[in-house]
Amino acid sequence: MTLPGRRPDLGYLHPTMRIMREMVDVFVGMGFQVAEGPEVEWDYYNFEKLNIPRDHPARDMWSTFYVANAQRPGEMLLRTHTSPNQVRVMERLRPPVRFVVPGKCYRYEAIDASHEAMFYQLEGFAVDETITMADLKGVLTTFARQIFGQDSKVRFRCDYFPFVEPGVEVSIDCHVCRGSGCRLCKGTGWLEILGAGMIHPKVLEGVGYDPGKVSGFAFGMGLERVAMLKYGIDDIRLFYGNDVRFLHQIT
């Protein structure tokens, strides 16, 4: 009776939720608002409104889970990215708009150390009369240095995404070798963290914006990818293996 009571175990935030809150806080600090949207989405928003028509080869980049719908067969799916909410927000609001959209996404992937069928993504976008690529670079450089350290170097390289033009791949210098080359960065000295670009004029036209008067940028990244780099996790399957020891390690 006189022994001290057993201290109950405290719960821990899942590393995905932890990195999500940290990332959202960074963007909120730069003036972005937060929006959410449906995980079961229409093909119209997931592909068509993002400049990816049915016969476009870019659809091969997204392996998709379709949902049975007797009234509209082949048109309902589990969203493959959070970008449909970019369209949904812009349909409701007039510029200026500045939002981030975190949430789950689903792809029919072969599961391995770097791929999962379900994962989290964070989409961000801003539209106004004077938005340029310089604004995009400033926002993403600030984000990278807030998450990975103020001495982080950030690299922008040309890349292709159907809903932006021009598109860029954003990388940070490897935190293990600091750019000299190692196994983690495959000898390049750089680690890719996200894709981004200036919103395609067709996407702006599709929501009723005039691309001659307004412009915008968009970016998207996998939360597990950022958490893996930040916390030194080498296998994405650990996030959803239901192993409490993994949560204790991250904490």
C-alpha positions in Angstrom: 0.0 0.0 0.0 2.9 2.3 0.6 4.6 1.7 -2.8 4.4 4.6 -5.2 1.8 4.2 -8.0 2.8 3.0 -11.4 3.2 5.9 -13.8 0.9 5.4 -16.8 2.5 5.4 -20.2 2.1 8.7 -22.1 0.8 8.7 -25.6 2.9 10.1 -28.5 2.1 11.9 -31.6 2.5 9.7 -34.7 5.6 11.0 -36.7 3.3 11.8 -39.7 1.0 13.9 -37.5 4.0 15.5 -35.8 5.7 16.6 -39.1 2.3 17.7 -40.5 1.7 20.1 -37.6 5.2 21.4 -37.8 4.9 22.0 -41.6 1.5 23.6 -41.4 2.8 25.9 -38.6 5.6 27.1 -40.9 3.2 28.0 -43.8 0.6 29.5 -41.4 3.4 31.8 -40.2 3.8 32.9 -43.8 0.1 33.8 -44.2 -1.3 30.6 -45.6 -4.7 29.3 -44.5 -5.6 25.6 -44.1 -8.2 23.8 -46.1 -9.4 20.2 -46.3 -11.4 18.2 -48.8 -12.9 14.8 -49.6 -10.7 11.7 -49.9 -13.2 10.0 -52.2 -13.0 12.3 -55.2 -14.4 12.7 -58.7 -12.2 12.1 -61.7 -13.3 15.5 -62.8 -11.4 17.2 -59.9 -8.6 14.7 -59.5 -7.6 14.8 -63.2 -9.7 16.8 -65.7 -9.6 20.1 -63.9 -5.9 19.8 -63.4 -5.1 19.7 -67.1 -5.0 15.8 -67.2 -7.7 14.7 -69.7 -8.5 11.0 -70.1 -6.2 10.4 -73.0 -3.2 12.2 -71.5 -0.1 10.0 -70.9 0.5 11.9 -67.6 -2.2 9.7 -66.1 0.3 6.9 -66.0 2.1 8.8 -63.2 -0.8 8.1 -60.9 -1.9 4.5 -60.3 -5.5 4.9 -59.1 -8.0 3.1 -56.9 -11.4 3.6 -58.6 -14.7 3.3 -56.6 -17.7 1.5 -57.9 -20.5 4.0 -58.8 -23.5 2.7 -60.8 -24.7 6.1 -61.9 -21.3 7.4 -63.0 -19.0 4.3 -63.6 -15.3 5.0 -63.8 -15.6 8.6 -62.4 -15.2 8.1 -58.6 -11.9 7.3 -57.1 -9.7 7.6 -54.0 -7.8 10.8 -54.6 -4.2 10.3 -55.8 -3.0 13.7 -54.5 -4.4 16.7 -52.5 -4.4 18.9 -55.6 -8.1 18.6 -56.3 -8.7 20.8 -53.3 -6.7 23.5 -55.0 -9.5 23.6 -57.6 -12.3 23.3 -55.1 -10.9 26.3 -53.1 -10.4 28.5 -56.2 -13.9 27.7 -57.4 -15.3 29.2 -54.2 -12.9 32.2 -53.7 -11.6 35.0 -55.7 -7.9 36.1 -55.7 -5.9 36.7 -53.6 -5.9 33.1 -52.2 -3.2 31.4 -50.2 -3.8 27.9 -48.8 -2.2 24.7 -47.7 -4.1 21.4 -47.9 -2.8 18.4 -45.8 -4.4 15.0 -46.1 -4.4 11.3 -47.1 -3.8 10.2 -50.6 -4.1 6.7 -52.2 -2.2 5.0 -55.1 -2.1 1.5 -56.4 1.6 1.1 -55.7 3.8 -2.0 -55.1 4.7 -1.5 -51.4 8.4 -1.3 -50.7 10.8 0.8 -48.6 9.9 4.0 -50.4 6.3 3.4 -51.6 3.0 2.9 -49.8 -0.6 2.5 -51.1 -1.8 5.2 -48.6 0.3 8.2 -47.6 -0.1 11.8 -46.5 0.6 14.8 -48.7 0.6 18.6 -48.2 -0.5 20.8 -51.2 0.1 24.5 -51.2 -0.8 27.3 -53.6 -1.1 31.0 -53.9 -2.8 33.2 -56.5 -2.7 37.0 -56.9 -2.0 39.7 -59.5 1.7 39.8 -58.9 2.8 36.2 -58.1 6.1 35.2 -59.7 8.5 32.3 -59.6 10.6 34.4 -57.2 7.7 34.2 -54.6 7.6 30.4 -55.0 11.4 30.2 -54.4 11.2 32.4 -51.4 8.4 30.5 -49.8 9.9 27.1 -50.3 13.4 28.2 -49.3 12.0 29.5 -46.0 10.1 26.3 -45.5 13.1 24.1 -46.1 15.3 26.1 -43.7 12.6 26.1 -41.0 12.2 22.3 -41.2 15.8 21.2 -41.9 17.9 24.0 -40.5 18.9 27.5 -41.4 22.1 26.4 -43.0 20.3 24.1 -45.5 21.0 24.7 -49.2 18.0 24.6 -51.6 18.2 23.6 -55.3 15.5 24.2 -58.0 15.7 22.2 -61.2 13.2 22.0 -64.2 10.7 19.2 -64.0 7.4 18.3 -65.6 3.9 18.3 -64.0 0.7 18.7 -66.1 -0.9 21.3 -63.8 2.1 23.7 -63.6 4.2 25.5 -66.3 7.1 25.9 -65.7 7.6 23.1 -63.2 10.4 22.5 -60.8 11.9 19.8 -58.6 13.1 21.1 -55.2 16.0 19.5 -53.4 18.0 20.2 -50.2 21.6 19.4 -49.6 22.2 16.0 -48.0 22.2 16.3 -44.2 24.5 13.3 -43.9 27.4 14.2 -46.3 26.6 17.9 -46.7 26.8 17.7 -50.4 30.0 15.6 -50.8 28.0 12.4 -51.8 27.0 9.4 -49.8 24.7 6.3 -50.0 21.7 8.2 -48.8 21.8 10.8 -51.6 23.2 8.2 -54.1 26.4 10.2 -54.5 24.6 13.4 -55.8 24.8 15.4 -52.6 21.1 16.4 -52.9 17.8 15.0 -51.6 14.6 15.7 -53.5 11.8 16.9 -51.2 9.0 18.2 -53.4 7.6 19.3 -56.8 6.3 22.7 -57.6 5.7 25.3 -60.3 3.6 28.1 -61.6 -0.1 27.2 -62.0 -0.9 26.3 -65.6 -3.1 28.9 -67.3 -5.7 26.2 -68.2 -6.1 25.4 -64.5 -6.7 29.1 -63.8 -9.2 29.4 -66.7 -11.0 26.3 -65.5 -11.9 27.9 -62.2 -13.0 31.2 -63.8 -9.7 33.1 -63.2 -8.2 35.3 -65.9 -4.6 34.1 -66.5 -3.9 37.5 -68.2 -4.6 39.3 -64.9 -3.6 36.8 -62.1 -0.9 34.1 -61.7 0.0 31.7 -59.0 2.3 29.0 -57.8 1.6 25.5 -56.4 3.7 22.8 -54.6 3.1 19.4 -53.2 5.1 17.0 -51.0 4.7 13.7 -49.2 4.7 14.1 -45.5 6.4 10.7 -44.9 9.1 11.7 -47.3 9.9 14.9 -45.3 9.7 12.9 -42.0 12.1 10.2 -43.3 14.7 12.9 -44.2 14.2 14.9 -41.0 14.2 11.9 -38.6 16.5 9.5 -40.4 13.9 6.9 -41.2 14.9 4.5 -43.9 11.7 2.5 -44.6 8.2 4.1 -45.1 6.5 0.9 -44.0 7.6 1.6 -40.4 5.1 4.5 -40.3 2.1 2.1 -40.5 3.5 -1.1 -38.9 1.7 -0.4 -35.6 4.9 -0.9 -33.6 5.0 1.3 -30.4 8.7 1.0 -30.3 9.0 3.0 -33.5 7.0 5.9 -31.9 9.3 5.8 -28.8 12.3 6.1 -31.1 11.0 9.1 -32.9 10.1 10.8 -29.6 
